[in-house]
Amino acid sequence: MNNEQVKVVIIDDHQLFREGVKRILDFEEEFVVVAEGESGVDVIPLVEAHQPDIVLMDINMPQVNGVDATKRLMEVYPEVRVIILSIHDDETYVMHALGAGAVGYLLKEMATDELVNAIRSVYREGGYVHPKVTPNLLQEYRRLMKMKQTMASQPVERQVAEAPLHVLTRRECEVLQLLADGFSNRAISDTLYISEKTVKNHVSSILRKMNVPDRTGAVVEAIRRGWVVVV
């Protein structure tokens, strides 16, 4: 195997799609598909075994979806570049994928050359988002920025008074605020002097109580409700 080849793992629950992508990449000398999986549960074992540069991952899969699998992978192998492959061009899916740690979001409708060039761009330049979803993604980003600016202009006393103690515990409110500040689990652990396991338990409880799928969703919803101070 050429040491300069980019090692790729493909995770998708449709075998025919995996085989199609593998054939496409087999025609490119710079890429080599080293492993395939059919669910998010396969990601970490395959990465451990094959040490790929890139993981191409479907967003909708049984057992563990692509977003959750990406989050788990980033906790262990943050250097691996994850590219989400999806049929969805809705900005919500993109935000969740990028929030989980993915550096690429591609649509399955892409032509062969577009797909190869997008994967190449992720490896060489660090990221790629399909042009079709970019306008909506920028619109959502601007909406969130405007919301943050609105919240930041409010008196801090008012924001703190609206902390969701009727929904979350005081400690969960603290964790939620740190999530909004962009803290990782390790940083939250160091700040609050609690274990990372305890942080993960608090985050899981927050997501369940707020009925949101992930950390990004919790922060967005918390900003919308005025539950966190954003500066």
C-alpha positions as CSV (number, residue, x, y, z in Angstrom):
1,M,0.0,0.0,0.0
2,N,1.3,3.4,-0.9
3,N,2.0,5.4,2.3
4,E,0.7,8.5,0.7
5,Q,-2.7,7.0,0.1
6,V,-5.6,8.5,2.1
7,K,-7.2,5.7,4.1
8,V,-11.0,5.7,4.1
9,V,-13.7,3.9,6.2
10,I,-17.2,3.8,4.8
11,I,-20.2,3.5,7.2
12,D,-23.6,3.0,5.6
13,D,-26.4,0.6,6.2
14,H,-27.0,0.1,2.5
15,Q,-24.5,-2.3,1.0
16,L,-25.1,-1.3,-2.6
17,F,-24.3,2.4,-1.7
18,R,-21.1,1.3,0.1
19,E,-20.0,-0.7,-2.8
20,G,-20.7,2.1,-5.2
21,V,-18.7,4.6,-3.2
22,K,-15.9,2.1,-2.8
23,R,-15.7,1.5,-6.6
24,I,-15.6,5.3,-7.1
25,L,-12.7,5.7,-4.7
26,D,-10.9,2.6,-6.1
27,F,-10.4,4.5,-9.4
28,E,-8.5,7.2,-7.5
29,E,-4.9,6.4,-6.7
30,E,-4.8,8.7,-3.7
31,F,-7.6,6.9,-1.8
32,V,-7.9,3.4,-0.4
33,V,-11.0,2.0,1.3
34,V,-9.6,0.0,4.3
35,A,-12.9,-1.0,5.9
36,E,-16.7,-0.9,5.7
37,G,-19.5,-0.9,8.4
38,E,-23.2,-0.8,8.4
39,S,-24.0,1.1,11.6
40,G,-22.6,3.8,13.9
41,V,-21.7,1.1,16.4
42,D,-19.0,-0.1,13.9
43,V,-17.1,3.2,13.7
44,I,-14.8,3.1,16.8
45,P,-13.8,-0.5,16.4
46,L,-13.0,0.0,12.7
47,V,-11.1,3.2,13.4
48,E,-9.1,1.5,16.1
49,A,-8.2,-1.4,13.8
50,H,-7.4,0.5,10.6
51,Q,-6.5,4.1,11.7
52,P,-8.1,5.8,8.7
53,D,-7.7,9.4,7.7
54,I,-11.3,9.9,6.7
55,V,-14.6,8.3,7.8
56,L,-17.5,8.6,5.3
57,M,-20.7,8.1,7.3
58,D,-24.4,8.0,6.6
59,I,-26.5,10.2,8.9
60,N,-29.5,7.9,9.2
61,M,-28.6,4.3,10.4
62,P,-30.0,1.7,12.7
63,Q,-28.8,1.4,16.3
64,V,-26.5,4.4,16.3
65,N,-27.0,7.2,13.8
66,G,-24.2,9.2,12.1
67,V,-24.4,12.2,14.4
68,D,-24.2,10.2,17.6
69,A,-21.4,8.0,16.1
70,T,-19.5,11.2,15.2
71,K,-19.7,12.6,18.7
72,R,-18.5,9.3,20.2
73,L,-15.7,9.0,17.7
74,M,-14.5,12.6,18.3
75,E,-14.2,11.9,22.0
76,V,-11.6,9.1,21.3
77,Y,-10.1,10.0,17.9
78,P,-10.6,13.8,17.3
79,E,-8.0,13.8,14.6
80,V,-10.1,11.6,12.2
81,R,-12.0,13.7,9.6
82,V,-15.6,12.7,9.5
83,I,-17.7,13.3,6.4
84,I,-21.4,12.9,6.7
85,L,-23.2,11.5,3.6
86,S,-26.9,12.3,3.6
87,I,-30.0,12.6,1.5
88,H,-31.1,15.6,3.6
89,D,-30.3,19.1,2.6
90,D,-32.1,20.7,5.6
91,E,-29.8,23.0,7.6
92,T,-30.9,21.3,10.9
93,Y,-29.2,18.1,9.8
94,V,-26.1,20.0,8.8
95,M,-25.9,21.9,12.1
96,H,-26.2,18.7,14.1
97,A,-23.5,17.0,12.0
98,L,-21.1,19.9,12.3
99,G,-21.9,20.4,15.9
100,A,-21.0,16.7,16.6
101,G,-17.6,17.2,15.0
102,A,-18.0,16.4,11.3
103,V,-15.9,18.5,9.0
104,G,-17.8,17.6,5.8
105,Y,-21.4,17.3,4.8
106,L,-22.1,15.8,1.4
107,L,-25.4,14.9,-0.4
108,K,-25.8,11.5,-1.9
109,E,-27.1,13.0,-5.1
110,M,-23.6,14.3,-5.9
111,A,-22.0,13.3,-9.2
112,T,-19.0,11.1,-9.1
113,D,-16.4,13.9,-9.8
114,E,-18.1,16.2,-7.2
115,L,-17.9,13.5,-4.6
116,V,-14.3,12.8,-5.1
117,N,-13.3,16.4,-5.2
118,A,-15.3,17.1,-2.0
119,I,-13.5,14.2,-0.2
120,R,-10.2,15.5,-1.5
121,S,-11.1,19.0,-0.3
122,V,-11.8,17.7,3.2
123,Y,-8.5,15.9,3.4
124,R,-6.4,18.7,1.9
125,E,-8.2,21.8,3.2
126,G,-10.0,20.6,6.3
127,G,-13.7,20.9,5.4
128,Y,-16.4,20.9,2.8
129,V,-20.2,21.6,2.9
130,H,-22.3,20.9,-0.2
131,P,-23.2,24.1,-2.0
132,K,-26.9,23.3,-2.0
133,V,-27.1,23.5,1.8
134,T,-24.8,26.5,2.2
135,P,-27.4,29.3,1.8
136,N,-29.8,27.8,4.4
137,L,-26.9,27.1,6.7
138,L,-25.7,30.7,6.5
139,Q,-29.2,31.9,7.1
140,E,-29.5,29.7,10.2
141,Y,-26.1,30.9,11.4
142,R,-27.2,34.6,11.0
143,R,-30.4,33.8,12.9
144,L,-28.4,32.3,15.8
145,M,-26.0,35.2,15.8
146,K,-28.8,37.7,15.9
147,M,-30.4,35.7,18.8
148,K,-27.1,35.8,20.7
149,Q,-26.7,39.5,20.2
150,T,-30.3,40.1,21.5
151,M,-29.6,38.0,24.5
152,A,-26.3,39.6,25.2
153,S,-27.9,43.1,25.1
154,Q,-30.3,42.1,27.9
155,P,-29.4,42.8,31.6
156,V,-27.5,39.8,33.1
157,E,-29.7,39.9,36.1
158,R,-32.8,39.3,34.0
159,Q,-31.1,36.4,32.2
160,V,-29.9,34.7,35.4
161,A,-33.4,35.1,36.9
162,E,-34.9,33.2,34.0
163,A,-32.6,30.2,34.6
164,P,-34.8,27.0,34.2
165,L,-34.8,25.8,37.7
166,H,-38.3,24.6,37.2
167,V,-37.0,22.1,34.6
168,L,-33.3,21.5,35.4
169,T,-31.4,21.2,38.6
170,R,-29.0,24.0,39.6
171,R,-26.0,21.9,38.6
172,E,-27.6,21.1,35.3
173,C,-28.2,24.9,34.7
174,E,-24.4,25.4,35.3
175,V,-23.5,22.7,32.9
176,L,-26.0,24.1,30.3
177,Q,-24.4,27.5,30.6
178,L,-20.9,26.0,30.1
179,L,-22.2,24.2,27.0
180,A,-23.4,27.5,25.6
181,D,-19.9,28.9,26.3
182,G,-18.4,26.1,24.1
183,F,-16.8,24.1,26.9
184,S,-15.9,20.5,26.3
185,N,-16.8,17.8,28.8
186,R,-13.2,17.9,30.1
187,A,-13.3,21.7,30.5
188,I,-16.7,21.4,32.3
189,S,-15.2,18.8,34.5
190,D,-12.2,21.0,35.4
191,T,-14.4,24.1,35.9
192,L,-16.9,22.4,38.2
193,Y,-14.5,20.0,39.9
194,I,-16.6,16.9,38.9
195,S,-15.7,13.9,36.9
196,E,-16.2,13.6,33.2
197,K,-18.5,10.7,33.8
198,T,-20.7,13.0,36.0
199,V,-20.6,15.7,33.3
200,K,-21.8,13.2,30.7
201,N,-24.6,12.1,33.0
202,H,-25.7,15.8,33.5
203,V,-25.6,16.4,29.7
204,S,-27.7,13.3,29.1
205,S,-30.2,14.4,31.7
206,I,-30.3,17.9,30.1
207,L,-31.0,16.5,26.7
208,R,-33.7,14.2,28.0
209,K,-35.5,17.0,30.0
210,M,-35.2,19.5,27.1
211,N,-36.3,16.9,24.6
212,V,-33.4,17.7,22.2
213,P,-31.2,15.3,20.3
214,D,-27.7,16.7,21.1
215,R,-25.6,19.4,22.8
216,T,-26.1,21.8,19.9
217,G,-29.8,21.4,20.1
218,A,-29.8,22.1,23.8
219,V,-27.7,25.3,23.4
220,V,-29.9,26.5,20.5
221,E,-33.1,25.9,22.5
222,A,-31.6,27.4,25.7
223,I,-30.7,30.6,23.8
224,R,-34.2,30.7,22.3
225,R,-35.8,30.4,25.8
226,G,-33.4,32.8,27.4
227,W,-32.0,30.2,29.7
228,V,-28.3,31.0,29.2
229,V,-26.2,34.2,29.0
230,V,-24.4,34.5,25.7
231,V,-21.7,37.1,25.3
